[in-house]
Amino acid sequence: MSKALIYLQSGGPTSVINSSLYGAIREAQKHKEVSKILGSLHGIEGLLDDDIIDIGKEDDEDIELLKQTPAAILGSSRYKLPSSFEDEAYKKILATLVKHNCGYLLLNGGNDSMDTCSKLATFFRENNVDIKVIGVPKTIDNDLALTDHCPGYASACKYVINTVKSVCLDARCYKKGKVYIIEMMGRNAGWLTASVDLLKKPYRPDLIYLPETNFDLLNFLKDIREIYEQYGNAVVALSEGVVFARDVSNVSKDSFGHVQLDGACEELAKIVKRTLGLKTRATQLSLPQRANPQLMSKVDQEEAIEVGAHAALAAINGESEKMVAIKRISSSPYKVSYELVDVKEVANKEKTIPADYMDSLFGMSDKFKEYLTPLIKGEIDIKYEDGICKAAHFKKIRD
Protein backbone atom coordinates (compact mmCIF):
# COMPACT_ATOMS: atom_id res chain seq x y z
CA MET A 1 0.00 0.00 0.00
CA SER A 2 1.40 3.39 -0.99
CA LYS A 3 1.85 6.12 1.60
CA ALA A 4 2.30 9.89 1.53
CA LEU A 5 5.73 11.46 1.89
CA ILE A 6 5.72 14.61 3.99
CA TYR A 7 8.51 17.19 4.02
CA LEU A 8 9.24 19.93 6.54
CA GLN A 9 11.85 22.66 6.80
CA SER A 10 13.25 23.90 10.10
CA GLY A 11 15.74 26.36 11.57
CA GLY A 12 17.57 29.09 9.66
CA PRO A 13 17.00 29.00 5.88
CA THR A 14 19.75 28.88 3.25
CA SER A 15 19.90 29.81 -0.41
CA VAL A 16 19.72 26.11 -1.39
CA ILE A 17 17.29 24.73 1.21
CA ASN A 18 14.54 24.56 -1.41
CA SER A 19 16.88 22.72 -3.77
CA SER A 20 16.81 19.82 -1.29
CA LEU A 21 13.02 19.91 -1.38
CA TYR A 22 13.24 19.82 -5.17
CA GLY A 23 15.47 16.74 -5.02
CA ALA A 24 13.08 14.96 -2.67
CA ILE A 25 10.07 15.80 -4.86
CA ARG A 26 11.67 14.57 -8.07
CA GLU A 27 12.90 11.35 -6.43
CA ALA A 28 9.54 10.63 -4.75
CA GLN A 29 7.73 11.10 -8.07
CA LYS A 30 9.60 8.07 -9.43
CA HIS A 31 8.19 5.62 -6.87
CA LYS A 32 4.77 3.99 -6.76
CA GLU A 33 5.23 3.56 -3.00
CA VAL A 34 4.57 7.31 -2.63
CA SER A 35 0.90 8.24 -3.01
CA LYS A 36 1.30 11.96 -2.37
CA ILE A 37 4.01 14.51 -1.63
CA LEU A 38 2.93 16.79 1.19
CA GLY A 39 4.47 19.80 2.90
CA SER A 40 4.18 20.74 6.57
CA LEU A 41 3.92 24.51 6.92
CA HIS A 42 6.31 26.11 9.40
CA GLY A 43 8.15 22.95 10.28
CA ILE A 44 6.95 20.88 13.18
CA GLU A 45 4.21 23.43 13.87
CA GLY A 46 2.45 22.32 10.70
CA LEU A 47 2.23 18.80 12.10
CA LEU A 48 0.95 20.10 15.42
CA ASP A 49 -1.72 22.27 13.79
CA ASP A 50 -2.55 20.03 10.81
CA ASP A 51 -1.37 22.79 8.51
CA ILE A 52 -0.49 20.63 5.51
CA ILE A 53 -0.37 21.30 1.77
CA ASP A 54 -0.38 18.95 -1.21
CA ILE A 55 2.77 19.83 -3.15
CA GLY A 56 1.50 17.68 -6.03
CA LYS A 57 -1.05 20.40 -6.77
CA GLU A 58 1.62 23.03 -7.33
CA ASP A 59 2.65 24.12 -10.85
CA ASP A 60 5.68 22.35 -12.29
CA GLU A 61 7.23 25.72 -13.16
CA ASP A 62 7.28 26.58 -9.46
CA ILE A 63 8.79 23.20 -8.61
CA GLU A 64 11.62 23.95 -11.06
CA LEU A 65 12.09 27.43 -9.61
CA LEU A 66 12.77 25.88 -6.21
CA LYS A 67 16.36 25.44 -7.44
CA GLN A 68 16.95 29.20 -7.41
CA THR A 69 14.62 30.18 -4.57
CA PRO A 70 16.21 31.01 -1.20
CA ALA A 71 14.45 30.89 2.19
CA ALA A 72 12.13 28.07 3.26
CA ILE A 73 9.17 27.99 0.90
CA LEU A 74 7.23 25.78 3.33
CA GLY A 75 7.99 28.12 6.20
CA SER A 76 10.40 27.39 9.02
CA SER A 77 10.19 26.99 12.79
CA ARG A 78 12.38 26.83 15.88
CA TYR A 79 9.86 24.86 17.94
CA LYS A 80 11.53 22.55 20.47
CA LEU A 81 9.79 19.23 21.00
CA PRO A 82 9.40 18.16 24.65
CA SER A 83 11.64 15.38 25.92
CA SER A 84 8.76 13.35 27.30
CA PHE A 85 6.88 11.25 24.77
CA GLU A 86 3.85 11.51 27.07
CA ASP A 87 3.48 15.15 26.07
CA GLU A 88 0.36 16.04 24.10
CA ALA A 89 2.51 17.34 21.23
CA TYR A 90 3.42 13.83 20.11
CA LYS A 91 -0.22 12.74 20.03
CA LYS A 92 -1.11 15.75 17.85
CA ILE A 93 1.75 15.06 15.46
CA LEU A 94 0.82 11.41 15.13
CA ALA A 95 -2.84 12.28 14.56
CA THR A 96 -1.90 14.59 11.70
CA LEU A 97 0.39 12.02 10.08
CA VAL A 98 -2.21 9.24 10.38
CA LYS A 99 -4.94 11.52 8.99
CA HIS A 100 -2.87 12.16 5.86
CA ASN A 101 -1.72 8.53 5.52
CA CYS A 102 1.95 9.48 5.87
CA GLY A 103 4.58 6.76 5.79
CA TYR A 104 7.67 8.85 5.13
CA LEU A 105 8.80 12.01 6.91
CA LEU A 106 11.78 14.08 5.77
CA LEU A 107 13.03 16.80 8.09
CA ASN A 108 15.35 19.41 6.57
CA GLY A 109 17.40 21.32 9.15
CA GLY A 110 20.49 21.77 11.30
CA ASN A 111 21.66 20.65 14.74
CA ASP A 112 18.42 21.36 16.61
CA SER A 113 16.29 20.04 13.76
CA MET A 114 18.17 16.74 13.91
CA ASP A 115 17.19 16.59 17.59
CA THR A 116 13.55 16.86 16.48
CA CYS A 117 14.18 14.22 13.82
CA SER A 118 15.69 11.86 16.39
CA LYS A 119 12.85 12.35 18.88
CA LEU A 120 10.14 11.69 16.31
CA ALA A 121 11.88 8.60 14.91
CA THR A 122 12.36 7.19 18.41
CA PHE A 123 8.74 7.93 19.34
CA PHE A 124 7.43 6.15 16.26
CA ARG A 125 9.68 3.13 16.80
CA GLU A 126 8.80 2.77 20.48
CA ASN A 127 5.10 2.98 19.68
CA ASN A 128 5.25 0.57 16.71
CA VAL A 129 4.25 3.29 14.24
CA ASP A 130 5.43 2.55 10.70
CA ILE A 131 6.61 6.01 9.68
CA LYS A 132 10.18 6.30 8.39
CA VAL A 133 12.05 9.46 9.41
CA ILE A 134 15.15 10.76 7.60
CA GLY A 135 17.09 13.97 8.27
CA VAL A 136 18.13 16.26 5.41
CA PRO A 137 21.12 18.43 6.44
CA LYS A 138 21.42 22.18 5.94
CA THR A 139 23.10 25.09 7.66
CA ILE A 140 25.29 27.97 6.57
CA ASP A 141 27.19 27.51 9.86
CA ASN A 142 28.64 24.21 8.55
CA ASP A 143 28.65 22.82 12.07
CA LEU A 144 26.79 19.52 11.65
CA ALA A 145 28.68 16.45 12.81
CA LEU A 146 29.40 13.39 10.64
CA THR A 147 29.15 15.18 7.30
CA ASP A 148 32.08 16.68 5.39
CA HIS A 149 30.13 19.90 4.91
CA CYS A 150 26.54 21.12 4.92
CA PRO A 151 24.34 22.25 2.03
CA GLY A 152 23.96 26.01 2.27
CA TYR A 153 27.45 26.64 3.59
CA ALA A 154 29.23 26.98 0.24
CA SER A 155 26.74 29.47 -1.19
CA ALA A 156 26.91 31.57 1.98
CA CYS A 157 30.72 31.49 1.68
CA LYS A 158 30.53 32.58 -1.93
CA TYR A 159 28.38 35.54 -0.92
CA VAL A 160 30.65 36.44 2.01
CA ILE A 161 33.87 36.16 0.00
CA ASN A 162 32.65 38.33 -2.86
CA THR A 163 30.96 40.89 -0.60
CA VAL A 164 34.01 41.25 1.65
CA LYS A 165 36.22 41.65 -1.41
CA SER A 166 33.97 44.49 -2.57
CA VAL A 167 34.15 46.13 0.86
CA CYS A 168 37.95 45.89 0.83
CA LEU A 169 38.09 47.52 -2.60
CA ASP A 170 35.80 50.33 -1.47
CA ALA A 171 37.60 50.82 1.87
CA ARG A 172 40.96 51.36 0.21
CA CYS A 173 39.87 54.13 -2.16
CA TYR A 174 40.90 56.88 0.22
CA LYS A 175 44.26 58.15 1.43
CA LYS A 176 42.80 58.36 4.92
CA GLY A 177 39.77 56.17 5.38
CA LYS A 178 38.06 54.31 8.16
CA VAL A 179 38.25 51.15 10.21
CA TYR A 180 35.74 48.72 8.68
CA ILE A 181 34.47 45.89 10.88
CA ILE A 182 32.46 43.24 9.02
CA GLU A 183 30.43 40.68 10.95
CA MET A 184 29.39 37.25 9.67
CA MET A 185 27.06 34.67 11.18
CA GLY A 186 28.59 31.98 13.37
CA ARG A 187 27.79 31.58 17.07
CA ASN A 188 30.35 28.99 18.11
CA ALA A 189 31.90 27.96 14.79
CA GLY A 190 33.76 30.28 12.46
CA TRP A 191 33.46 28.29 9.25
CA LEU A 192 31.74 31.14 7.42
CA THR A 193 34.10 33.91 8.52
CA ALA A 194 37.11 31.72 7.75
CA SER A 195 36.05 31.63 4.10
CA VAL A 196 37.39 35.17 3.51
CA ASP A 197 40.89 33.74 3.87
CA LEU A 198 40.55 32.57 0.27
CA LEU A 199 40.92 36.21 -0.75
CA LYS A 200 44.38 37.38 -1.73
CA LYS A 201 45.98 40.75 -1.03
CA PRO A 202 44.99 43.51 -1.55
CA TYR A 203 41.41 42.23 -1.55
CA ARG A 204 41.39 40.49 1.85
CA PRO A 205 40.72 41.81 5.37
CA ASP A 206 43.70 42.76 7.50
CA LEU A 207 42.41 40.84 10.53
CA ILE A 208 40.17 37.76 10.83
CA TYR A 209 38.64 36.60 14.13
CA LEU A 210 36.82 33.31 14.76
CA PRO A 211 35.03 31.99 17.87
CA GLU A 212 37.58 29.13 17.97
CA THR A 213 40.43 31.57 18.71
CA ASN A 214 41.04 33.75 21.75
CA PHE A 215 40.12 37.37 21.16
CA ASP A 216 42.35 39.81 23.04
CA LEU A 217 40.84 43.32 22.98
CA LEU A 218 44.10 45.11 23.78
CA ASN A 219 45.96 43.30 21.01
CA PHE A 220 43.06 43.98 18.67
CA LEU A 221 43.29 47.74 19.32
CA LYS A 222 47.09 47.66 19.00
CA ASP A 223 46.88 45.86 15.64
CA ILE A 224 44.19 48.26 14.37
CA ARG A 225 46.33 51.28 15.25
CA GLU A 226 49.41 49.86 13.52
CA ILE A 227 47.52 48.86 10.38
CA TYR A 228 45.76 52.22 10.15
CA GLU A 229 48.98 54.17 10.63
CA GLN A 230 50.60 52.19 7.83
CA TYR A 231 47.77 52.09 5.29
CA GLY A 232 45.26 54.76 6.29
CA ASN A 233 42.48 52.20 6.72
CA ALA A 234 41.85 48.79 8.26
CA VAL A 235 39.40 46.01 7.47
CA VAL A 236 38.39 43.42 10.05
CA ALA A 237 36.28 40.28 9.48
CA LEU A 238 34.82 38.52 12.51
CA SER A 239 32.21 36.00 13.57
CA GLU A 240 29.22 37.18 15.60
CA GLY A 241 30.24 34.76 18.36
CA VAL A 242 33.70 36.26 18.99
CA VAL A 243 34.00 36.53 22.77
CA PHE A 244 34.84 39.86 24.41
CA ALA A 245 33.41 41.91 27.24
CA ARG A 246 30.06 43.25 26.09
CA ASP A 247 26.61 43.66 27.57
CA VAL A 248 24.53 40.57 26.82
CA SER A 249 21.99 41.11 29.61
CA ASN A 250 19.26 42.09 27.17
CA VAL A 251 19.92 39.59 24.39
CA SER A 252 17.14 37.28 23.29
CA LYS A 253 17.22 33.48 23.19
CA ASP A 254 15.45 31.05 20.92
CA SER A 255 13.44 28.04 22.10
CA PHE A 256 16.59 25.93 22.15
CA GLY A 257 18.32 28.39 24.50
CA HIS A 258 20.71 29.84 21.92
CA VAL A 259 21.72 33.44 22.57
CA GLN A 260 21.32 35.81 19.62
CA LEU A 261 24.80 37.36 19.52
CA ASP A 262 24.66 39.65 16.49
CA GLY A 263 26.02 43.16 17.00
CA ALA A 264 29.67 42.39 17.79
CA CYS A 265 30.83 44.64 14.94
CA GLU A 266 28.88 47.61 16.30
CA GLU A 267 30.23 47.14 19.82
CA LEU A 268 33.82 46.90 18.60
CA ALA A 269 33.40 49.87 16.28
CA LYS A 270 32.32 51.98 19.26
CA ILE A 271 35.35 50.80 21.23
CA VAL A 272 37.73 51.63 18.36
CA LYS A 273 36.22 55.08 17.91
CA ARG A 274 36.26 55.82 21.64
CA THR A 275 39.74 54.41 22.33
CA LEU A 276 41.67 55.21 19.16
CA GLY A 277 39.70 58.18 17.89
CA LEU A 278 39.37 56.66 14.43
CA LYS A 279 36.36 56.81 12.13
CA THR A 280 34.64 53.45 11.89
CA ARG A 281 32.00 51.65 9.90
CA ALA A 282 30.29 48.53 11.23
CA THR A 283 28.71 46.18 8.69
CA GLN A 284 26.60 43.12 9.49
CA LEU A 285 26.25 40.91 6.45
CA SER A 286 23.21 39.46 8.23
CA LEU A 287 20.40 37.73 6.31
CA PRO A 288 21.75 38.26 2.75
CA GLN A 289 24.44 35.69 3.64
CA ARG A 290 21.81 32.98 3.41
CA ALA A 291 19.26 34.58 1.09
CA ASN A 292 21.10 35.63 -2.05
CA PRO A 293 20.42 33.37 -5.05
CA GLN A 294 22.71 35.25 -7.45
CA LEU A 295 25.88 34.03 -5.73
CA MET A 296 24.66 30.49 -5.27
CA SER A 297 27.37 27.88 -5.76
CA LYS A 298 26.57 25.38 -8.49
CA VAL A 299 28.27 22.64 -6.46
CA ASP A 300 26.17 23.58 -3.43
CA GLN A 301 22.94 23.54 -5.40
CA GLU A 302 23.69 20.14 -6.94
CA GLU A 303 24.61 18.62 -3.58
CA ALA A 304 21.51 20.06 -1.91
CA ILE A 305 19.38 18.39 -4.58
CA GLU A 306 21.22 15.11 -4.06
CA VAL A 307 20.80 15.01 -0.26
CA GLY A 308 17.06 15.61 -0.72
CA ALA A 309 16.83 12.85 -3.30
CA HIS A 310 18.88 10.42 -1.19
CA ALA A 311 16.71 11.16 1.85
CA ALA A 312 13.52 10.37 -0.05
CA LEU A 313 15.00 7.17 -1.46
CA ALA A 314 16.28 6.06 1.95
CA ALA A 315 12.87 6.49 3.56
CA ILE A 316 11.10 4.70 0.70
CA ASN A 317 13.60 1.84 1.06
CA GLY A 318 12.68 1.46 4.74
CA GLU A 319 15.51 3.37 6.45
CA SER A 320 14.74 5.49 9.50
CA GLU A 321 16.51 7.40 12.32
CA LYS A 322 19.22 8.43 9.87
CA MET A 323 20.54 11.63 8.28
CA VAL A 324 22.03 11.89 4.80
CA ALA A 325 25.70 12.90 5.06
CA ILE A 326 28.19 14.01 2.42
CA LYS A 327 31.43 12.02 2.31
CA ARG A 328 34.38 13.55 0.48
CA ILE A 329 36.29 11.10 -1.67
CA SER A 330 38.81 13.60 -3.05
CA SER A 331 39.33 17.36 -3.32
CA SER A 332 41.26 17.34 -6.61
CA PRO A 333 39.42 16.26 -8.60
CA TYR A 334 36.50 17.04 -6.34
CA LYS A 335 34.31 14.03 -5.74
CA VAL A 336 31.80 13.07 -3.01
CA SER A 337 29.43 10.26 -2.14
CA TYR A 338 26.33 10.17 0.07
CA GLU A 339 25.83 7.96 3.11
CA LEU A 340 23.40 7.50 5.98
CA VAL A 341 24.53 8.26 9.52
CA ASP A 342 22.80 7.84 12.88
CA VAL A 343 20.78 11.01 13.46
CA LYS A 344 21.24 10.72 17.24
CA GLU A 345 24.97 11.23 16.68
CA VAL A 346 24.27 14.51 14.90
CA ALA A 347 21.54 16.00 17.11
CA ASN A 348 22.61 18.97 19.25
CA LYS A 349 26.32 18.57 18.41
CA GLU A 350 28.46 21.34 16.91
CA LYS A 351 31.45 20.79 14.65
CA THR A 352 33.96 23.59 15.08
CA ILE A 353 36.99 24.27 12.88
CA PRO A 354 39.81 21.75 13.51
CA ALA A 355 43.10 23.15 14.77
CA ASP A 356 44.96 21.99 11.65
CA TYR A 357 42.67 24.16 9.52
CA MET A 358 44.03 27.28 11.26
CA ASP A 359 47.52 28.46 10.36
CA SER A 360 47.62 31.43 12.74
CA LEU A 361 45.33 33.81 14.57
CA PHE A 362 44.75 35.71 11.33
CA GLY A 363 44.90 33.03 8.66
CA MET A 364 43.77 29.59 7.64
CA SER A 365 45.97 26.70 6.54
CA ASP A 366 46.34 25.29 3.04
CA LYS A 367 44.32 22.32 4.26
CA PHE A 368 41.32 24.58 4.86
CA LYS A 369 41.73 26.25 1.47
CA GLU A 370 41.85 22.83 -0.19
CA TYR A 371 38.67 21.94 1.74
CA LEU A 372 36.66 25.03 0.77
CA THR A 373 37.85 25.94 -2.73
CA PRO A 374 35.96 23.25 -4.68
CA LEU A 375 32.72 23.91 -2.77
CA ILE A 376 32.20 27.46 -4.04
CA LYS A 377 32.79 26.73 -7.70
CA GLY A 378 30.26 27.07 -10.48
CA GLU A 379 27.43 29.49 -11.15
CA ILE A 380 23.79 28.79 -11.82
CA ASP A 381 21.74 30.25 -14.65
CA ILE A 382 19.34 32.52 -12.76
CA LYS A 383 15.97 33.21 -14.38
CA TYR A 384 14.87 36.85 -14.24
CA GLU A 385 11.68 38.75 -14.95
CA ASP A 386 12.01 42.48 -15.63
CA GLY A 387 15.45 42.45 -14.03
CA ILE A 388 14.23 40.74 -10.84
CA CYS A 389 15.17 37.19 -9.85
CA LYS A 390 12.22 34.84 -10.20
CA ALA A 391 11.21 32.76 -7.18
CA ALA A 392 8.91 29.80 -6.65
CA HIS A 393 5.49 30.49 -5.19
CA PHE A 394 3.31 27.80 -3.67
CA LYS A 395 -0.43 28.38 -3.67
CA LYS A 396 -0.51 26.46 -0.37
CA ILE A 397 -3.66 24.54 -1.25
CA ARG A 398 -4.93 22.67 1.78
CA ASP A 399 -5.06 18.92 1.28
C-alpha positions in Angstrom: 0.0 0.0 0.0 1.4 3.4 -1.0 1.9 6.1 1.6 2.3 9.9 1.5 5.7 11.5 1.9 5.7 14.6 4.0 8.5 17.2 4.0 9.2 19.9 6.5 11.9 22.7 6.8 13.2 23.9 10.1 15.7 26.4 11.6 17.6 29.1 9.7 17.0 29.0 5.9 19.7 28.9 3.3 19.9 29.8 -0.4 19.7 26.1 -1.4 17.3 24.7 1.2 14.5 24.6 -1.4 16.9 22.7 -3.8 16.8 19.8 -1.3 13.0 19.9 -1.4 13.2 19.8 -5.2 15.5 16.7 -5.0 13.1 15.0 -2.7 10.1 15.8 -4.9 11.7 14.6 -8.1 12.9 11.4 -6.4 9.5 10.6 -4.8 7.7 11.1 -8.1 9.6 8.1 -9.4 8.2 5.6 -6.9 4.8 4.0 -6.8 5.2 3.6 -3.0 4.6 7.3 -2.6 0.9 8.2 -3.0 1.3 12.0 -2.4 4.0 14.5 -1.6 2.9 16.8 1.2 4.5 19.8 2.9 4.2 20.7 6.6 3.9 24.5 6.9 6.3 26.1 9.4 8.2 23.0 10.3 6.9 20.9 13.2 4.2 23.4 13.9 2.4 22.3 10.7 2.2 18.8 12.1 1.0 20.1 15.4 -1.7 22.3 13.8 -2.5 20.0 10.8 -1.4 22.8 8.5 -0.5 20.6 5.5 -0.4 21.3 1.8 -0.4 18.9 -1.2 2.8 19.8 -3.2 1.5 17.7 -6.0 -1.1 20.4 -6.8 1.6 23.0 -7.3 2.7 24.1 -10.8 5.7 22.3 -12.3 7.2 25.7 -13.2 7.3 26.6 -9.5 8.8 23.2 -8.6 11.6 23.9 -11.1 12.1 27.4 -9.6 12.8 25.9 -6.2 16.4 25.4 -7.4 17.0 29.2 -7.4 14.6 30.2 -4.6 16.2 31.0 -1.2 14.5 30.9 2.2 12.1 28.1 3.3 9.2 28.0 0.9 7.2 25.8 3.3 8.0 28.1 6.2 10.4 27.4 9.0 10.2 27.0 12.8 12.4 26.8 15.9 9.9 24.9 17.9 11.5 22.6 20.5 9.8 19.2 21.0 9.4 18.2 24.7 11.6 15.4 25.9 8.8 13.3 27.3 6.9 11.3 24.8 3.9 11.5 27.1 3.5 15.2 26.1 0.4 16.0 24.1 2.5 17.3 21.2 3.4 13.8 20.1 -0.2 12.7 20.0 -1.1 15.8 17.9 1.8 15.1 15.5 0.8 11.4 15.1 -2.8 12.3 14.6 -1.9 14.6 11.7 0.4 12.0 10.1 -2.2 9.2 10.4 -4.9 11.5 9.0 -2.9 12.2 5.9 -1.7 8.5 5.5 1.9 9.5 5.9 4.6 6.8 5.8 7.7 8.8 5.1 8.8 12.0 6.9 11.8 14.1 5.8 13.0 16.8 8.1 15.3 19.4 6.6 17.4 21.3 9.2 20.5 21.8 11.3 21.7 20.7 14.7 18.4 21.4 16.6 16.3 20.0 13.8 18.2 16.7 13.9 17.2 16.6 17.6 13.5 16.9 16.5 14.2 14.2 13.8 15.7 11.9 16.4 12.9 12.4 18.9 10.1 11.7 16.3 11.9 8.6 14.9 12.4 7.2 18.4 8.7 7.9 19.3 7.4 6.1 16.3 9.7 3.1 16.8 8.8 2.8 20.5 5.1 3.0 19.7 5.3 0.6 16.7 4.2 3.3 14.2 5.4 2.6 10.7 6.6 6.0 9.7 10.2 6.3 8.4 12.1 9.5 9.4 15.2 10.8 7.6 17.1 14.0 8.3 18.1 16.3 5.4 21.1 18.4 6.4 21.4 22.2 5.9 23.1 25.1 7.7 25.3 28.0 6.6 27.2 27.5 9.9 28.6 24.2 8.5 28.7 22.8 12.1 26.8 19.5 11.6 28.7 16.5 12.8 29.4 13.4 10.6 29.1 15.2 7.3 32.1 16.7 5.4 30.1 19.9 4.9 26.5 21.1 4.9 24.3 22.2 2.0 24.0 26.0 2.3 27.5 26.6 3.6 29.2 27.0 0.2 26.7 29.5 -1.2 26.9 31.6 2.0 30.7 31.5 1.7 30.5 32.6 -1.9 28.4 35.5 -0.9 30.6 36.4 2.0 33.9 36.2 0.0 32.6 38.3 -2.9 31.0 40.9 -0.6 34.0 41.3 1.7 36.2 41.6 -1.4 34.0 44.5 -2.6 34.1 46.1 0.9 38.0 45.9 0.8 38.1 47.5 -2.6 35.8 50.3 -1.5 37.6 50.8 1.9 41.0 51.4 0.2 39.9 54.1 -2.2 40.9 56.9 0.2 44.3 58.1 1.4 42.8 58.4 4.9 39.8 56.2 5.4 38.1 54.3 8.2 38.2 51.1 10.2 35.7 48.7 8.7 34.5 45.9 10.9 32.5 43.2 9.0 30.4 40.7 10.9 29.4 37.2 9.7 27.1 34.7 11.2 28.6 32.0 13.4 27.8 31.6 17.1 30.4 29.0 18.1 31.9 28.0 14.8 33.8 30.3 12.5 33.5 28.3 9.3 31.7 31.1 7.4 34.1 33.9 8.5 37.1 31.7 7.8 36.0 31.6 4.1 37.4 35.2 3.5 40.9 33.7 3.9 40.6 32.6 0.3 40.9 36.2 -0.8 44.4 37.4 -1.7 46.0 40.7 -1.0 45.0 43.5 -1.6 41.4 42.2 -1.5 41.4 40.5 1.8 40.7 41.8 5.4 43.7 42.8 7.5 42.4 40.8 10.5 40.2 37.8 10.8 38.6 36.6 14.1 36.8 33.3 14.8 35.0 32.0 17.9 37.6 29.1 18.0 40.4 31.6 18.7 41.0 33.7 21.8 40.1 37.4 21.2 42.3 39.8 23.0 40.8 43.3 23.0 44.1 45.1 23.8 46.0 43.3 21.0 43.1 44.0 18.7 43.3 47.7 19.3 47.1 47.7 19.0 46.9 45.9 15.6 44.2 48.3 14.4 46.3 51.3 15.3 49.4 49.9 13.5 47.5 48.9 10.4 45.8 52.2 10.1 49.0 54.2 10.6 50.6 52.2 7.8 47.8 52.1 5.3 45.3 54.8 6.3 42.5 52.2 6.7 41.9 48.8 8.3 39.4 46.0 7.5 38.4 43.4 10.0 36.3 40.3 9.5 34.8 38.5 12.5 32.2 36.0 13.6 29.2 37.2 15.6 30.2 34.8 18.4 33.7 36.3 19.0 34.0 36.5 22.8 34.8 39.9 24.4 33.4 41.9 27.2 30.1 43.2 26.1 26.6 43.7 27.6 24.5 40.6 26.8 22.0 41.1 29.6 19.3 42.1 27.2 19.9 39.6 24.4 17.1 37.3 23.3 17.2 33.5 23.2 15.4 31.0 20.9 13.4 28.0 22.1 16.6 25.9 22.2 18.3 28.4 24.5 20.7 29.8 21.9 21.7 33.4 22.6 21.3 35.8 19.6 24.8 37.4 19.5 24.7 39.7 16.5 26.0 43.2 17.0 29.7 42.4 17.8 30.8 44.6 14.9 28.9 47.6 16.3 30.2 47.1 19.8 33.8 46.9 18.6 33.4 49.9 16.3 32.3 52.0 19.3 35.4 50.8 21.2 37.7 51.6 18.4 36.2 55.1 17.9 36.3 55.8 21.6 39.7 54.4 22.3 41.7 55.2 19.2 39.7 58.2 17.9 39.4 56.7 14.4 36.4 56.8 12.1 34.6 53.5 11.9 32.0 51.7 9.9 30.3 48.5 11.2 28.7 46.2 8.7 26.6 43.1 9.5 26.2 40.9 6.5 23.2 39.5 8.2 20.4 37.7 6.3 21.8 38.3 2.8 24.4 35.7 3.6 21.8 33.0 3.4 19.3 34.6 1.1 21.1 35.6 -2.0 20.4 33.4 -5.0 22.7 35.2 -7.4 25.9 34.0 -5.7 24.7 30.5 -5.3 27.4 27.9 -5.8 26.6 25.4 -8.5 28.3 22.6 -6.5 26.2 23.6 -3.4 22.9 23.5 -5.4 23.7 20.1 -6.9 24.6 18.6 -3.6 21.5 20.1 -1.9 19.4 18.4 -4.6 21.2 15.1 -4.1 20.8 15.0 -0.3 17.1 15.6 -0.7 16.8 12.8 -3.3 18.9 10.4 -1.2 16.7 11.2 1.9 13.5 10.4 -0.1 15.0 7.2 -1.5 16.3 6.1 1.9 12.9 6.5 3.6 11.1 4.7 0.7 13.6 1.8 1.1 12.7 1.5 4.7 15.5 3.4 6.4 14.7 5.5 9.5 16.5 7.4 12.3 19.2 8.4 9.9 20.5 11.6 8.3 22.0 11.9 4.8 25.7 12.9 5.1 28.2 14.0 2.4 31.4 12.0 2.3 34.4 13.6 0.5 36.3 11.1 -1.7 38.8 13.6 -3.1 39.3 17.4 -3.3 41.3 17.3 -6.6 39.4 16.3 -8.6 36.5 17.0 -6.3 34.3 14.0 -5.7 31.8 13.1 -3.0 29.4 10.3 -2.1 26.3 10.2 0.1 25.8 8.0 3.1 23.4 7.5 6.0 24.5 8.3 9.5 22.8 7.8 12.9 20.8 11.0 13.5 21.2 10.7 17.2 25.0 11.2 16.7 24.3 14.5 14.9 21.5 16.0 17.1 22.6 19.0 19.3 26.3 18.6 18.4 28.5 21.3 16.9 31.5 20.8 14.6 34.0 23.6 15.1 37.0 24.3 12.9 39.8 21.8 13.5 43.1 23.2 14.8 45.0 22.0 11.6 42.7 24.2 9.5 44.0 27.3 11.3 47.5 28.5 10.4 47.6 31.4 12.7 45.3 33.8 14.6 44.7 35.7 11.3 44.9 33.0 8.7 43.8 29.6 7.6 46.0 26.7 6.5 46.3 25.3 3.0 44.3 22.3 4.3 41.3 24.6 4.9 41.7 26.2 1.5 41.8 22.8 -0.2 38.7 21.9 1.7 36.7 25.0 0.8 37.8 25.9 -2.7 36.0 23.2 -4.7 32.7 23.9 -2.8 32.2 27.5 -4.0 32.8 26.7 -7.7 30.3 27.1 -10.5 27.4 29.5 -11.1 23.8 28.8 -11.8 21.7 30.2 -14.7 19.3 32.5 -12.8 16.0 33.2 -14.4 14.9 36.9 -14.2 11.7 38.7 -14.9 12.0 42.5 -15.6 15.5 42.5 -14.0 14.2 40.7 -10.8 15.2 37.2 -9.8 12.2 34.8 -10.2 11.2 32.8 -7.2 8.9 29.8 -6.7 5.5 30.5 -5.2 3.3 27.8 -3.7 -0.4 28.4 -3.7 -0.5 26.5 -0.4 -3.7 24.5 -1.3 -4.9 22.7 1.8 -5.1 18.9 1.3 
